[in-house]
Amino acid sequence: MAGVTGKGHSTTTAVALICACAAAVLAAPGTAFARPTDPTPPTKRSLEQVREEIERLYREAGTATDAYNAAEEKAEKQSQEIVRLARSIDKGQARLEKLRARAAAAARAQYRRGGVPDEAKLLLSDNPSRFLDGAGRLRRGQHATKSMLTEMARTQEDLTTYAKDASAQWKRLEANRKAKAEAKKKVTKKIAAAEKLESRLEKTERERLRKLEEEAALKRQSAWVDTGILKDAKGGDATSPGKKAIAYATAQIGKPYVWGAEGPKSFDCSGLTSQAWAAAGKGIPRTSQEQWKQLPHVDVKNMRPGDLIIYHKDASHVGLYVGDGAIVHAPRPGRDVTVAGAGSMEILGVVRPDK
């Protein structure tokens, strides 16, 4: 599948391609699995252990990738909030300066009048008409002064609140930056360990390792199909947005997996699914774990094309269901976006972005 990009295909052609691929990944009940030719069972057992270790390392890398993506998303939101608070502080400071200038002008005016309060001047007046007129002006002036002082106090309180919020956001931002750095370190460490393990194999062993991976996936898929899950499926057809998400995902077939990537040249698993649904006009969480937490859950027997299948107990992997027991997903480092059996990995559950 590495050579198929699907960019120029229509949705119908893409779905036809998926169906053909699905037929390849499905195994009928009772199918016998072809074993790699290996005259020395101990070597094969050792290679199987290598496969299991590599699979474990890449799964742990996937979990760390989800943690990295989550920390990055939080850091981005916090940075935006800090910018918003900074603008609010700037506007509040400018407002406070204007109010202070008005207060200073009022103080200077009173000083020029000799410092005698307006109330005293009114009491000393022997002109009733002037007294009443002055009293009205005084009340208006007092009201304006009181309003100005109240606004100054409120503006100062707002500035204090903004500053505290900004400080708290900075602390959270720094914490997420540290979490992001730790996750990145763990991802690179796990991937490096897996690549080192695989690099020690001879070319023929690497070929046999790939066959073992395919065989293990096919065996799991066959066991899943044997449960009758596809015969009992009642989910129906994809919705219009679901078809758009499928069209986007299938157009990415052949592009490489890169952890933390959201396209357009490369993807990680949740980067692919989130972008597929964004192309369908529906924003969903960035990570597979948040997709599992936030999106509506659907029973596996009721899943339909366009739904997302979440994998592993920690929700560290996700694929886009395209029907006929198949998904499109970005598997892991060293692999490309491809079609796979929906049951070729441990299913945690199904979520529906457009429910």
C-alpha positions as CSV (number, residue, x, y, z in Angstrom):
1,M,0.0,0.0,0.0
2,A,3.0,2.3,0.3
3,G,2.7,3.5,-3.2
4,V,-0.9,4.5,-3.1
5,T,-1.7,8.1,-2.3
6,G,-5.3,8.3,-3.5
7,K,-5.2,12.1,-3.9
8,G,-6.8,12.1,-7.3
9,H,-9.3,9.3,-6.6
10,S,-13.0,9.9,-6.1
11,T,-14.6,8.8,-2.9
12,T,-16.2,5.8,-4.8
13,T,-12.8,4.7,-6.1
14,A,-11.3,5.1,-2.6
15,V,-14.0,3.0,-1.0
16,A,-13.5,0.4,-3.7
17,L,-9.8,0.3,-2.9
18,I,-10.6,-0.1,0.8
19,C,-13.0,-3.0,0.1
20,A,-10.3,-4.7,-2.0
21,C,-7.8,-4.2,0.8
22,A,-10.2,-5.3,3.4
23,A,-10.7,-8.6,1.5
24,A,-7.0,-9.1,1.8
25,V,-6.8,-8.5,5.5
26,L,-9.9,-10.6,6.4
27,A,-9.4,-14.3,7.0
28,A,-12.3,-16.7,6.8
29,P,-13.0,-19.0,9.8
30,G,-10.7,-21.9,10.0
31,T,-8.1,-20.4,7.7
32,A,-4.7,-21.9,8.1
33,F,-1.8,-19.4,8.4
34,A,1.3,-19.8,6.3
35,R,4.3,-19.9,8.6
36,P,7.6,-18.4,7.5
37,T,10.0,-21.1,6.4
38,D,12.5,-21.7,9.2
39,P,14.3,-24.9,9.6
40,T,15.6,-23.9,13.1
41,P,12.8,-23.5,15.6
42,P,15.0,-21.9,18.3
43,T,15.9,-19.1,15.9
44,K,12.3,-18.5,15.0
45,R,11.3,-18.4,18.7
46,S,14.0,-15.8,19.2
47,L,12.8,-13.8,16.3
48,E,9.2,-14.0,17.7
49,Q,10.5,-12.6,20.9
50,V,12.2,-9.8,19.0
51,R,8.9,-9.1,17.3
52,E,7.0,-8.9,20.6
53,E,9.7,-6.7,22.1
54,I,9.6,-4.3,19.1
55,E,5.8,-4.2,19.3
56,R,5.9,-3.4,23.0
57,L,8.4,-0.6,22.5
58,Y,6.4,1.0,19.7
59,R,3.2,0.8,21.8
60,E,5.0,2.5,24.7
61,A,6.2,5.1,22.2
62,G,2.6,5.6,21.0
63,T,1.5,6.2,24.6
64,A,4.3,8.7,25.1
65,T,3.4,10.3,21.8
66,D,-0.2,10.9,23.1
67,A,1.2,12.5,26.2
68,Y,3.4,14.7,24.1
69,N,0.5,15.8,21.8
70,A,-1.7,16.5,24.8
71,A,1.0,18.6,26.5
72,E,1.6,20.5,23.2
73,E,-2.1,21.2,22.8
74,K,-2.4,22.4,26.4
75,A,0.7,24.6,26.0
76,E,-0.7,26.2,22.9
77,K,-4.0,27.0,24.5
78,Q,-2.2,28.4,27.6
79,S,0.0,30.6,25.4
80,Q,-3.1,32.0,23.7
81,E,-4.6,32.7,27.1
82,I,-1.5,34.5,28.3
83,V,-1.6,36.6,25.2
84,R,-5.2,37.5,25.8
85,L,-4.5,38.3,29.4
86,A,-1.6,40.5,28.4
87,R,-3.8,42.5,26.1
88,S,-6.4,42.9,28.8
89,I,-3.7,44.1,31.2
90,D,-2.5,46.6,28.6
91,K,-6.0,47.9,28.0
92,G,-6.7,48.1,31.7
93,Q,-3.5,49.9,32.4
94,A,-4.3,52.5,29.7
95,R,-7.8,53.0,31.2
96,L,-6.3,53.4,34.7
97,E,-3.9,56.1,33.4
98,K,-6.8,58.0,31.9
99,L,-8.7,57.9,35.1
100,R,-5.7,59.0,37.1
101,A,-5.2,61.9,34.8
102,R,-8.9,62.9,35.3
103,A,-8.5,62.7,39.0
104,A,-5.3,64.8,38.9
105,A,-7.1,67.4,36.8
106,A,-9.9,67.6,39.3
107,A,-7.5,68.0,42.2
108,R,-5.6,70.8,40.3
109,A,-8.9,72.6,39.6
110,Q,-9.9,72.6,43.3
111,Y,-6.4,73.9,44.3
112,R,-6.8,76.8,41.9
113,R,-10.2,77.6,43.6
114,G,-8.3,78.1,46.8
115,G,-8.8,74.7,48.2
116,V,-12.3,75.7,49.7
117,P,-14.7,72.8,49.4
118,D,-17.7,73.4,47.1
119,E,-20.0,72.6,50.1
120,A,-18.6,75.4,52.1
121,K,-18.9,77.9,49.2
122,L,-22.6,77.0,48.9
123,L,-23.3,77.5,52.6
124,L,-21.7,80.9,52.5
125,S,-23.7,82.0,49.5
126,D,-26.5,84.6,50.1
127,N,-28.1,84.0,46.7
128,P,-30.8,81.3,46.9
129,S,-30.9,80.9,43.1
130,R,-27.2,80.5,42.8
131,F,-27.3,78.2,45.8
132,L,-29.8,75.8,44.2
133,D,-28.0,76.0,40.9
134,G,-24.7,75.3,42.6
135,A,-26.2,72.5,44.6
136,G,-27.3,70.7,41.4
137,R,-23.8,71.1,39.9
138,L,-22.3,69.8,43.1
139,R,-24.5,66.7,43.1
140,R,-23.6,66.0,39.5
141,G,-19.9,66.6,40.3
142,Q,-20.0,64.4,43.3
143,H,-21.7,61.6,41.4
144,A,-19.1,61.9,38.6
145,T,-16.3,61.8,41.1
146,K,-17.8,58.8,42.9
147,S,-18.2,57.0,39.6
148,M,-14.7,57.8,38.6
149,L,-13.3,56.6,41.9
150,T,-15.4,53.4,41.7
151,E,-14.2,52.8,38.1
152,M,-10.6,53.3,39.2
153,A,-11.0,50.8,42.0
154,R,-12.7,48.3,39.7
155,T,-10.0,48.7,37.0
156,Q,-7.2,48.2,39.6
157,E,-9.0,45.0,40.9
158,D,-9.3,43.7,37.3
159,L,-5.6,44.4,36.7
160,T,-4.7,42.4,39.9
161,T,-6.9,39.5,38.8
162,Y,-5.5,39.5,35.2
163,A,-1.9,39.5,36.7
164,K,-2.7,36.6,39.0
165,D,-4.4,34.6,36.1
166,A,-1.4,35.3,33.9
167,S,1.0,34.1,36.6
168,A,-1.0,30.9,37.1
169,Q,-1.1,30.3,33.3
170,W,2.7,30.8,33.1
171,K,3.2,28.2,35.8
172,R,0.9,25.7,34.0
173,L,2.6,26.5,30.7
174,E,6.0,25.7,32.3
175,A,4.6,22.5,33.8
176,N,3.3,21.4,30.4
177,R,6.6,22.3,28.7
178,K,8.4,20.1,31.1
179,A,5.8,17.3,30.5
180,K,6.2,17.8,26.8
181,A,10.0,17.5,27.1
182,E,9.8,14.4,29.2
183,A,7.3,12.8,26.8
184,K,9.5,13.7,23.8
185,K,12.5,12.1,25.6
186,K,10.5,8.9,26.2
187,V,9.2,8.7,22.7
188,T,12.7,9.1,21.1
189,K,14.1,6.6,23.6
190,K,11.5,3.9,22.9
191,I,11.8,4.4,19.1
192,A,15.6,4.3,19.2
193,A,15.5,1.1,21.3
194,A,13.1,-0.5,18.8
195,E,15.1,0.6,15.8
196,K,18.4,-0.6,17.4
197,L,16.8,-4.0,18.1
198,E,15.7,-4.3,14.5
199,S,19.0,-3.0,13.1
200,R,20.8,-6.0,14.6
201,L,18.9,-8.4,12.4
202,E,20.1,-9.6,9.1
203,K,18.2,-8.6,5.9
204,T,16.6,-12.1,5.7
205,E,15.7,-11.9,9.4
206,R,14.1,-8.5,8.9
207,E,12.0,-9.9,6.1
208,R,10.9,-12.8,8.3
209,L,10.2,-10.3,11.1
210,R,7.8,-8.4,8.7
211,K,6.1,-11.7,7.9
212,L,5.7,-12.5,11.6
213,E,4.1,-9.1,12.2
214,E,1.7,-9.6,9.3
215,E,0.9,-13.1,10.5
216,A,0.2,-11.9,14.1
217,A,-2.1,-9.2,12.8
218,L,-3.9,-11.5,10.5
219,K,-4.4,-14.1,13.3
220,R,-5.9,-11.4,15.6
221,Q,-8.1,-10.2,12.7
222,S,-9.3,-13.7,12.0
223,A,-10.2,-14.3,15.6
224,W,-12.2,-11.1,15.7
225,V,-14.1,-11.9,12.5
226,D,-14.8,-15.4,13.8
227,T,-16.8,-13.9,16.6
228,G,-19.4,-12.9,14.0
229,I,-19.1,-9.3,14.7
230,L,-19.4,-8.2,11.1
231,K,-22.5,-10.4,10.5
232,D,-24.2,-8.8,13.5
233,A,-23.1,-5.2,12.6
234,K,-26.1,-2.8,12.6
235,G,-24.4,0.5,12.2
236,G,-25.5,1.3,8.7
237,D,-23.8,3.5,6.1
238,A,-21.5,6.4,6.6
239,T,-23.0,9.8,7.0
240,S,-22.1,12.6,4.6
241,P,-19.4,14.0,7.0
242,G,-18.2,10.4,7.6
243,K,-17.7,9.9,3.8
244,K,-15.7,13.1,3.7
245,A,-13.5,11.9,6.6
246,I,-13.0,8.5,4.9
247,A,-12.1,10.3,1.6
248,Y,-9.5,12.4,3.4
249,A,-8.0,9.4,5.3
250,T,-7.7,7.2,2.2
251,A,-6.1,10.0,0.3
252,Q,-3.2,9.9,2.8
253,I,-2.4,6.2,2.2
254,G,1.3,5.8,1.6
255,K,2.4,8.8,3.6
256,P,4.8,8.1,6.4
257,Y,4.1,7.9,10.1
258,V,5.9,10.6,12.1
259,W,5.1,11.0,15.7
260,G,3.5,14.3,16.6
261,A,2.6,15.0,12.9
262,E,-0.8,16.2,11.7
263,G,0.0,16.4,8.0
264,P,0.0,17.2,5.3
265,K,3.2,15.2,4.5
266,S,3.1,12.8,7.4
267,F,0.9,11.8,10.3
268,D,0.7,10.0,13.6
269,C,-2.4,8.0,14.4
270,S,-4.5,10.6,16.0
271,G,-3.1,13.3,13.8
272,L,-4.6,11.4,10.9
273,T,-8.1,10.9,12.5
274,S,-8.3,14.5,13.8
275,Q,-7.4,15.9,10.4
276,A,-9.8,13.6,8.6
277,W,-12.7,14.8,10.7
278,A,-11.5,18.4,10.4
279,A,-11.7,18.0,6.7
280,A,-15.3,16.8,7.2
281,G,-16.1,20.0,9.1
282,K,-16.0,18.5,12.6
283,G,-13.3,19.5,15.1
284,I,-12.4,16.6,17.4
285,P,-9.7,16.2,20.2
286,R,-6.1,15.9,19.0
287,T,-5.1,12.8,20.9
288,S,-6.6,9.3,20.8
289,Q,-7.0,9.3,24.6
290,E,-9.0,12.5,24.5
291,Q,-11.0,11.2,21.5
292,W,-11.9,8.3,23.7
293,K,-12.7,10.5,26.7
294,Q,-14.7,13.2,24.9
295,L,-16.5,11.7,21.9
296,P,-19.7,9.6,22.2
297,H,-19.2,5.9,22.6
298,V,-20.8,3.4,20.3
299,D,-21.2,-0.3,20.7
300,V,-18.8,-2.2,18.4
301,K,-21.7,-4.0,16.7
302,N,-23.3,-0.6,15.9
303,M,-20.2,1.0,14.4
304,R,-20.4,2.5,10.9
305,P,-17.9,3.8,8.4
306,G,-16.4,7.0,9.7
307,D,-16.4,6.0,13.3
308,L,-13.1,5.9,15.2
309,I,-11.9,2.6,16.7
310,I,-9.7,3.1,19.8
311,Y,-7.1,0.5,20.6
312,H,-5.3,-0.8,23.7
313,K,-6.2,-0.4,27.3
314,D,-4.6,3.0,27.5
315,A,-6.3,4.3,24.4
316,S,-2.9,5.0,22.8
317,H,-3.9,4.2,19.2
318,V,-6.8,5.0,16.9
319,G,-7.9,4.1,13.4
320,L,-10.7,5.4,11.1
321,Y,-13.2,2.6,10.3
322,V,-14.0,2.4,6.6
323,G,-16.3,-0.6,6.5
324,D,-15.9,-4.3,5.7
325,G,-13.9,-4.9,8.8
326,A,-11.1,-2.5,7.8
327,I,-9.5,0.7,9.1
328,V,-7.2,3.3,7.7
329,H,-4.5,4.2,10.2
330,A,-1.0,5.5,10.7
331,P,0.6,2.4,12.4
332,R,4.0,3.4,13.9
333,P,7.4,4.7,13.1
334,G,8.9,3.0,10.0
335,R,5.5,2.4,8.5
336,D,3.1,4.3,6.2
337,V,-0.5,5.2,6.5
338,T,-2.3,2.0,5.3
339,V,-5.3,-0.2,5.5
340,A,-5.5,-2.8,8.2
341,G,-7.9,-5.2,9.8
342,A,-10.1,-3.5,12.4
343,G,-9.6,-6.4,14.7
344,S,-5.8,-6.7,14.1
345,M,-5.2,-4.9,17.4
346,E,-6.8,-5.0,20.8
347,I,-10.0,-2.9,20.6
348,L,-10.9,-0.7,23.5
349,G,-14.0,0.7,22.0
350,V,-15.6,2.8,19.3
351,V,-16.4,6.5,19.3
352,R,-18.5,8.6,16.9
353,P,-17.5,12.1,16.0
354,D,-20.8,13.1,14.3
355,K,-23.3,11.6,16.8
